[in-house]
Amino acid sequence: MNRHGDPHELPDPTERDLQDGFEAVMESIERLTPQEIDGLKRQAESAEFGYATYALGLKLLELGERDQGEHWLGVAARYGVEGAQRALDELATHDAVTREADQAEASPSTTSSAGVTRSYAVSGQARVGGTDVRDRAAGTATAPRSVGGVVLPASHESLARGVRPSAPGTIFALALTGGITVGPADGRQILFGRNRPDVHVCLGEDDVRVSRHQGTLIHSGGQWRVSNAGRTPIRIADRYLFEDEEPVVLQTGYTSIFVRGTREHLLEVFVSGPGYEQPVARHDAATVDPTTWRLEPDERLVLVVLGQRYLLHEPHPQPLSWQQTADSLAGLQPDAGWTRKRVEHLVGGVRNRLVRAGISGLTRQEVGEPVGNTLNHNLIQEMLMSTTLVPRDLALIDAA
């Protein structure tokens, strides 16, 4: 039992404990033979050499010395330095994607006509083509048609962090189980879904609410699109895509695609655009604050009352109606002449200023009929996202 009286808690080491431990280590070292000591020295020197070559390889790449950089990264990888092999794999991926894009541009008709093949990873290295040995031995269903490209391992970092510079139109698709990256070619299709042998990107393989073939990334007319082939809707940003609906165009850059099964499954997609460069880390840069909107005191009070359910973090909040807002304000300031028309006029003025500034979703033409609470909902969301309104603004209601 330690000094706190808990028989299960390990006692804190005392200075005497540390001294005894150090002496025990020294005694064990003293018992080593000269040969064993030399072996330990070589191991330490090898580790130091490995990290030195890793740093040298990265620096040479930065300076544009590709061959020398790869050479020293290979040396570091042989010494077991974490990150060296990953850097080499990323270089290989970039080269393969560039070649694929060049081939697609030179002869698009030949890039999507290969026979039944499959992309897979072996011993941590990406390969394309052939059939998975497990599938071939079991005699299971055929794999999807090859789309070329390069496999992305499950360990690949999130595409939200950006991708390496690639030819315009190159697409990266990544799930928890891995993914693929290919260049653009008219008619090219990337299948994703639960049935690993029959898709290019496996998504939710243990979730029977996800379809075996849930959806497809399709290249046509110079753009990548996503279509839904499954029973479960696909969520893209703030809209749902259902089975047999027209495919949705994927914009340049990063897109999150969600499939809701027993839980939500994420498919990350990144489409390279002209002149794209991977974002540079800016760990020490000053944080840029959100752009807040200027509000007059009466406008702020009206919006706080109108959107108080959002500021109170109520589940599924909705704005108060014009009349509810006017009644609440009249109760807070009986002599201020609050009416439904005045509330509507003040909120409309704020909304019009944001529309002129380029904020979307704040006009009837954009949201369509019936409008309902949508315009005010979108306005309050913008107020919150820009930090123009924050929960402490609820103090205005108490002070009024």
VEXDREN-2710 file (C-alpha; in Angstrom, 1 decimal):
% VEXDREN-2710
k/r/px/py/pz
1/MET/0.0/0.0/0.0
2/ASN/1.4/3.5/-1.0
3/ARG/1.3/6.6/1.1
4/HIS/-2.2/7.5/-0.3
5/GLY/-3.6/4.2/1.1
6/ASP/-4.5/2.8/-2.3
7/PRO/-3.2/-0.8/-2.5
8/HIS/-3.6/-0.8/-6.4
9/GLU/-1.7/2.4/-7.1
10/LEU/2.0/2.1/-7.8
11/PRO/4.1/4.2/-5.4
12/ASP/6.0/7.2/-6.7
13/PRO/9.7/6.3/-7.1
14/THR/11.9/7.8/-4.4
15/GLU/15.4/9.2/-4.9
16/ARG/16.7/6.0/-3.3
17/ASP/14.7/3.9/-5.8
18/LEU/16.2/5.7/-8.7
19/GLN/19.7/5.4/-7.3
20/ASP/19.2/1.6/-6.8
21/GLY/17.9/1.3/-10.4
22/PHE/20.9/3.2/-11.8
23/GLU/23.4/1.0/-9.8
24/ALA/21.6/-2.1/-11.1
25/VAL/22.0/-0.9/-14.7
26/MET/25.7/-0.1/-14.1
27/GLU/26.3/-3.5/-12.6
28/SER/24.7/-5.2/-15.7
29/ILE/26.9/-3.1/-18.0
30/GLU/30.0/-4.0/-16.1
31/ARG/29.3/-7.7/-16.6
32/LEU/29.2/-7.3/-20.4
33/THR/32.1/-8.6/-22.3
34/PRO/34.2/-6.3/-24.5
35/GLN/32.6/-7.9/-27.6
36/GLU/29.1/-7.1/-26.2
37/ILE/30.0/-3.5/-25.5
38/ASP/31.3/-3.1/-29.0
39/GLY/28.0/-4.5/-30.3
40/LEU/26.0/-1.9/-28.3
41/LYS/28.3/0.9/-29.6
42/ARG/27.7/-0.3/-33.2
43/GLN/23.9/-0.3/-32.7
44/ALA/24.0/3.2/-31.3
45/GLU/26.2/4.4/-34.1
46/SER/23.9/2.7/-36.7
47/ALA/20.9/4.5/-35.3
48/GLU/22.6/7.9/-35.3
49/PHE/23.9/7.2/-38.9
50/GLY/20.4/6.2/-40.0
51/TYR/18.8/9.5/-38.8
52/ALA/21.6/11.5/-40.3
53/THR/21.1/10.0/-43.7
54/TYR/17.3/10.5/-43.4
55/ALA/17.8/14.2/-42.7
56/LEU/20.4/14.4/-45.6
57/GLY/17.9/12.7/-48.0
58/LEU/15.1/15.2/-47.2
59/LYS/17.5/18.1/-47.6
60/LEU/18.7/16.9/-51.0
61/LEU/15.1/16.5/-52.2
62/GLU/14.4/20.0/-51.0
63/LEU/17.4/21.2/-53.1
64/GLY/16.1/19.4/-56.2
65/GLU/18.8/16.6/-56.0
66/ARG/16.3/13.8/-56.6
67/ASP/18.7/10.9/-57.3
68/GLN/20.9/11.6/-54.3
69/GLY/18.0/12.3/-52.1
70/GLU/16.4/8.9/-52.9
71/HIS/19.7/7.2/-52.4
72/TRP/20.1/8.4/-48.8
73/LEU/16.5/7.9/-48.0
74/GLY/17.0/4.3/-49.1
75/VAL/20.0/4.0/-46.8
76/ALA/17.9/5.4/-43.9
77/ALA/15.1/3.0/-44.7
78/ARG/17.5/0.0/-44.5
79/TYR/18.6/1.3/-41.0
80/GLY/14.9/1.2/-40.0
81/VAL/14.3/4.9/-39.7
82/GLU/10.6/5.6/-39.4
83/GLY/9.4/7.9/-42.2
84/ALA/12.2/7.1/-44.7
85/GLN/10.2/4.3/-46.5
86/ARG/7.1/6.4/-46.4
87/ALA/8.9/9.3/-48.1
88/LEU/10.1/6.9/-50.8
89/ASP/6.6/5.5/-51.3
90/GLU/5.2/9.0/-51.7
91/LEU/7.9/9.8/-54.3
92/ALA/6.9/6.6/-56.2
93/THR/3.2/7.5/-55.9
94/HIS/3.8/11.0/-57.3
95/ASP/5.8/9.6/-60.3
96/ALA/3.3/6.9/-61.1
97/VAL/0.4/9.4/-61.0
98/THR/2.3/11.8/-63.2
99/ARG/3.0/9.0/-65.7
100/GLU/-0.6/7.9/-65.6
101/ALA/-1.9/11.4/-66.3
102/ASP/0.6/11.9/-69.1
103/GLN/-0.6/8.6/-70.7
104/ALA/-4.2/9.5/-70.3
105/GLU/-3.6/12.8/-72.0
106/ALA/-1.7/11.2/-74.8
107/SER/-4.1/8.3/-75.4
108/PRO/-7.3/8.4/-73.3
109/SER/-8.9/5.6/-75.3
110/THR/-6.4/3.0/-74.0
111/THR/-6.6/3.9/-70.3
112/SER/-9.9/2.3/-69.4
113/SER/-10.0/-0.7/-71.7
114/ALA/-7.9/-3.1/-69.6
115/GLY/-9.2/-6.5/-68.6
116/VAL/-10.5/-7.6/-65.2
117/THR/-7.7/-6.7/-62.8
118/ARG/-7.4/-5.5/-59.3
119/SER/-5.2/-3.0/-57.3
120/TYR/-3.8/-4.1/-54.1
121/ALA/-0.8/-3.6/-51.7
122/VAL/1.8/-6.3/-50.9
123/SER/4.3/-5.9/-48.0
124/GLY/3.6/-2.2/-47.8
125/GLN/4.5/-1.5/-51.4
126/ALA/1.8/-0.4/-53.9
127/ARG/1.1/-2.6/-56.9
128/VAL/-1.4/-2.4/-59.6
129/GLY/-2.9/-5.3/-61.6
130/GLY/-3.4/-9.0/-61.0
131/THR/-5.9/-10.6/-58.7
132/ASP/-5.6/-10.8/-54.9
133/VAL/-4.1/-14.2/-54.0
134/ARG/-6.8/-14.8/-51.4
135/ASP/-9.6/-14.2/-53.9
136/ARG/-7.9/-16.4/-56.6
137/ALA/-7.4/-19.3/-54.1
138/ALA/-11.0/-19.1/-52.9
139/GLY/-12.4/-18.7/-56.4
140/THR/-14.6/-15.7/-55.4
141/ALA/-16.2/-13.1/-57.6
142/THR/-14.3/-11.2/-60.2
143/ALA/-12.6/-8.0/-59.3
144/PRO/-13.4/-4.6/-60.9
145/ARG/-11.9/-3.4/-64.1
146/SER/-8.5/-1.9/-63.7
147/VAL/-8.3/1.9/-63.7
148/GLY/-4.5/2.0/-63.5
149/GLY/-3.1/4.4/-61.0
150/VAL/-1.5/3.8/-57.6
151/VAL/-2.8/2.2/-54.4
152/LEU/-2.9/4.4/-51.3
153/PRO/-2.2/2.4/-48.2
154/ALA/-4.5/2.5/-45.1
155/SER/-1.7/4.4/-43.4
156/HIS/-1.8/7.3/-45.8
157/GLU/-2.5/10.5/-44.0
158/SER/-5.8/12.4/-44.5
159/LEU/-6.3/14.0/-47.8
160/ALA/-7.6/17.1/-45.9
161/ARG/-3.9/17.8/-45.3
162/GLY/-3.4/18.2/-49.1
163/VAL/-1.7/16.0/-51.7
164/ARG/1.6/16.1/-53.5
165/PRO/1.6/18.3/-56.7
166/SER/-0.1/16.3/-59.4
167/ALA/-1.4/16.8/-63.0
168/PRO/-4.7/18.7/-63.1
169/GLY/-7.6/16.4/-62.9
170/THR/-5.8/13.7/-60.9
171/ILE/-8.1/12.2/-58.3
172/PHE/-7.2/10.8/-54.9
173/ALA/-9.9/8.6/-53.1
174/LEU/-9.2/7.4/-49.5
175/ALA/-11.1/5.4/-46.9
176/LEU/-9.9/3.9/-43.6
177/THR/-8.9/0.7/-45.5
178/GLY/-6.9/2.6/-48.1
179/GLY/-7.6/4.0/-51.5
180/ILE/-6.3/4.8/-54.9
181/THR/-5.1/7.8/-57.0
182/VAL/-5.4/8.0/-60.8
183/GLY/-5.2/10.5/-63.6
184/PRO/-8.1/11.8/-65.6
185/ALA/-9.5/9.9/-68.6
186/ASP/-12.9/10.2/-70.1
187/GLY/-15.1/7.2/-69.0
188/ARG/-12.8/6.2/-66.2
189/GLN/-14.7/4.9/-63.1
190/ILE/-13.6/4.2/-59.5
191/LEU/-16.0/2.0/-57.6
192/PHE/-16.4/2.2/-53.8
193/GLY/-18.5/0.1/-51.4
194/ARG/-18.5/-2.7/-48.9
195/ASN/-17.4/-5.7/-51.1
196/ARG/-13.6/-5.4/-51.1
197/PRO/-13.0/-7.8/-54.1
198/ASP/-15.4/-6.0/-56.3
199/VAL/-14.5/-2.3/-55.7
200/HIS/-11.4/-0.1/-56.0
201/VAL/-11.9/1.5/-52.6
202/CYS/-13.4/-0.5/-49.8
203/LEU/-15.8/1.5/-47.5
204/GLY/-17.6/0.1/-44.4
205/GLU/-16.7/-3.6/-45.1
206/ASP/-18.1/-4.7/-41.8
207/ASP/-21.4/-2.7/-42.1
208/VAL/-24.2/-4.4/-43.9
209/ARG/-26.1/-1.2/-44.2
210/VAL/-23.5/0.0/-46.7
211/SER/-24.1/-1.5/-50.2
212/ARG/-21.6/-3.8/-51.8
213/HIS/-21.2/-1.3/-54.6
214/GLN/-22.2/1.9/-52.9
215/GLY/-21.1/4.5/-55.4
216/THR/-18.9/5.4/-58.3
217/LEU/-16.4/8.3/-59.1
218/ILE/-16.8/8.9/-62.8
219/HIS/-14.7/11.1/-65.1
220/SER/-16.5/12.7/-68.0
221/GLY/-16.4/16.0/-69.8
222/GLY/-13.2/17.0/-68.1
223/GLN/-14.7/16.6/-64.6
224/TRP/-15.0/14.0/-61.9
225/ARG/-18.5/13.2/-60.6
226/VAL/-19.9/11.0/-57.9
227/SER/-23.0/8.8/-58.4
228/ASN/-24.9/6.6/-55.9
229/ALA/-25.4/3.0/-56.8
230/GLY/-26.6/1.8/-53.4
231/ARG/-29.7/1.9/-51.3
232/THR/-28.2/4.2/-48.7
233/PRO/-28.1/8.0/-49.5
234/ILE/-24.7/9.5/-49.9
235/ARG/-24.1/12.8/-48.1
236/ILE/-21.9/15.4/-49.8
237/ALA/-21.6/18.7/-47.9
238/ASP/-25.2/19.9/-47.1
239/ARG/-27.0/17.7/-49.7
240/TYR/-28.0/14.0/-50.1
241/LEU/-27.4/12.0/-53.3
242/PHE/-29.8/9.1/-53.8
243/GLU/-29.7/6.0/-56.0
244/ASP/-30.1/6.7/-59.7
245/GLU/-30.0/10.5/-59.3
246/GLU/-27.8/12.5/-61.7
247/PRO/-24.1/12.4/-60.6
248/VAL/-22.8/15.4/-58.6
249/VAL/-19.7/17.3/-59.9
250/LEU/-16.7/17.2/-57.5
251/GLN/-15.0/20.6/-57.3
252/THR/-11.3/21.0/-57.3
253/GLY/-9.7/20.4/-53.9
254/TYR/-11.0/18.4/-51.0
255/THR/-14.4/16.8/-50.6
256/SER/-15.8/14.7/-47.8
257/ILE/-18.3/12.0/-48.8
258/PHE/-20.3/10.3/-46.1
259/VAL/-22.3/7.0/-46.1
260/ARG/-24.5/6.5/-43.1
261/GLY/-24.7/2.8/-42.1
262/THR/-24.7/1.7/-38.5
263/ARG/-22.3/4.6/-38.2
264/GLU/-21.0/7.2/-40.7
265/HIS/-18.2/6.1/-43.1
266/LEU/-16.0/8.7/-44.6
267/LEU/-14.6/8.6/-48.2
268/GLU/-12.1/11.4/-48.7
269/VAL/-11.7/12.7/-52.2
270/PHE/-9.2/15.2/-53.6
271/VAL/-9.1/16.5/-57.2
272/SER/-6.0/18.4/-58.2
273/GLY/-6.4/21.6/-60.1
274/PRO/-4.2/23.7/-62.3
275/GLY/-1.1/25.0/-60.4
276/TYR/-2.0/23.2/-57.2
277/GLU/0.8/23.0/-54.6
278/GLN/0.7/21.1/-51.4
279/PRO/0.0/23.4/-48.4
280/VAL/3.1/24.4/-46.4
281/ALA/3.0/23.8/-42.7
282/ARG/2.7/27.1/-40.8
283/HIS/3.1/26.0/-37.2
284/ASP/4.4/29.3/-35.9
285/ALA/2.3/31.7/-37.9
286/ALA/-0.1/33.9/-36.1
287/THR/-3.7/32.7/-36.1
288/VAL/-6.1/34.7/-38.4
289/ASP/-9.3/35.5/-36.7
290/PRO/-12.7/34.9/-38.4
291/THR/-14.1/37.9/-40.3
292/THR/-16.9/39.2/-38.1
293/TRP/-19.8/41.4/-39.3
294/ARG/-20.4/44.9/-37.9
295/LEU/-23.8/45.2/-36.2
296/GLU/-25.6/48.2/-34.7
297/PRO/-26.6/47.7/-31.0
298/ASP/-30.3/47.2/-32.0
299/GLU/-29.4/44.7/-34.7
300/ARG/-27.3/42.7/-32.4
301/LEU/-30.0/42.5/-29.7
302/VAL/-32.7/41.5/-32.3
303/LEU/-30.4/38.7/-33.7
304/VAL/-29.6/37.4/-30.2
305/VAL/-33.3/37.2/-29.4
306/LEU/-34.1/35.7/-32.8
307/GLY/-31.3/33.1/-32.6
308/GLN/-31.3/32.5/-28.8
309/ARG/-32.0/28.8/-29.2
310/TYR/-28.8/28.4/-31.2
311/LEU/-26.8/30.3/-28.6
312/LEU/-28.3/28.1/-25.9
313/HIS/-27.1/25.0/-27.8
314/GLU/-30.6/23.5/-28.0
315/PRO/-30.9/20.3/-30.1
316/HIS/-32.2/21.0/-33.6
317/PRO/-32.7/24.8/-33.1
318/GLN/-34.9/27.0/-35.2
319/PRO/-35.2/30.8/-35.2
320/LEU/-38.0/32.4/-33.3
321/SER/-40.8/33.8/-35.5
322/TRP/-41.1/37.5/-36.2
323/GLN/-43.9/37.9/-33.7
324/GLN/-42.2/35.8/-31.0
325/THR/-39.1/37.9/-31.4
326/ALA/-41.1/41.2/-31.2
327/ASP/-43.0/40.0/-28.1
328/SER/-39.8/39.0/-26.4
329/LEU/-38.2/42.4/-27.2
330/ALA/-41.3/44.2/-26.0
331/GLY/-41.1/42.4/-22.7
332/LEU/-37.4/43.3/-22.4
333/GLN/-37.8/47.0/-23.5
334/PRO/-41.5/48.0/-23.1
335/ASP/-40.9/51.6/-24.1
336/ALA/-38.7/50.9/-27.2
337/GLY/-41.5/50.4/-29.6
338/TRP/-40.7/46.9/-30.8
339/THR/-43.1/45.6/-33.4
340/ARG/-43.1/42.7/-35.8
341/LYS/-42.4/45.0/-38.8
342/ARG/-39.5/46.7/-37.0
343/VAL/-37.9/43.3/-36.2
344/GLU/-38.3/42.2/-39.8
345/HIS/-36.9/45.4/-41.2
346/LEU/-33.7/45.3/-39.0
347/VAL/-33.0/41.6/-39.8
348/GLY/-33.7/42.2/-43.5
349/GLY/-31.1/45.0/-43.5
350/VAL/-28.4/42.8/-42.0
351/ARG/-29.2/40.0/-44.5
352/ASN/-29.1/42.4/-47.4
353/ARG/-25.6/43.6/-46.4
354/LEU/-24.3/40.0/-46.2
355/VAL/-25.8/39.3/-49.6
356/ARG/-24.0/42.2/-51.1
357/ALA/-20.8/40.9/-49.5
358/GLY/-21.2/37.6/-51.3
359/ILE/-22.7/35.3/-48.6
360/SER/-25.0/32.7/-50.1
361/GLY/-28.2/31.1/-49.0
362/LEU/-29.8/34.4/-47.9
363/THR/-32.2/35.1/-50.7
364/ARG/-35.5/33.6/-51.8
365/GLN/-34.2/32.8/-55.2
366/GLU/-31.4/30.7/-53.8
367/VAL/-33.4/28.6/-51.3
368/GLY/-36.6/28.4/-53.3
369/GLU/-40.2/28.1/-52.0
370/PRO/-41.5/27.5/-49.4
371/VAL/-38.9/29.6/-47.6
372/GLY/-40.1/29.1/-44.1
373/ASN/-37.4/29.8/-41.5
374/THR/-34.6/28.9/-44.0
375/LEU/-33.3/32.5/-44.6
376/ASN/-33.2/33.3/-40.9
377/HIS/-31.6/29.9/-40.1
378/ASN/-28.9/30.5/-42.7
379/LEU/-28.3/34.1/-41.4
380/ILE/-27.9/32.9/-37.8
381/GLN/-25.5/30.1/-38.9
382/GLU/-23.4/32.8/-40.6
383/MET/-23.5/34.9/-37.5
384/LEU/-22.2/31.9/-35.4
385/MET/-19.6/30.7/-37.9
386/SER/-18.1/34.2/-38.2
387/THR/-18.2/34.6/-34.4
388/THR/-20.3/37.7/-34.9
389/LEU/-22.6/36.2/-32.3
390/VAL/-21.3/34.0/-29.5
391/PRO/-23.1/32.5/-26.4
392/ARG/-22.0/35.3/-24.1
393/ASP/-24.1/37.6/-26.2
394/LEU/-27.1/36.1/-24.3
395/ALA/-26.1/38.6/-21.6
396/LEU/-27.8/41.3/-23.7
397/ILE/-31.1/39.7/-23.0
398/ASP/-30.5/39.8/-19.2
399/ALA/-29.3/43.4/-19.4
400/ALA/-32.2/44.7/-21.5
END
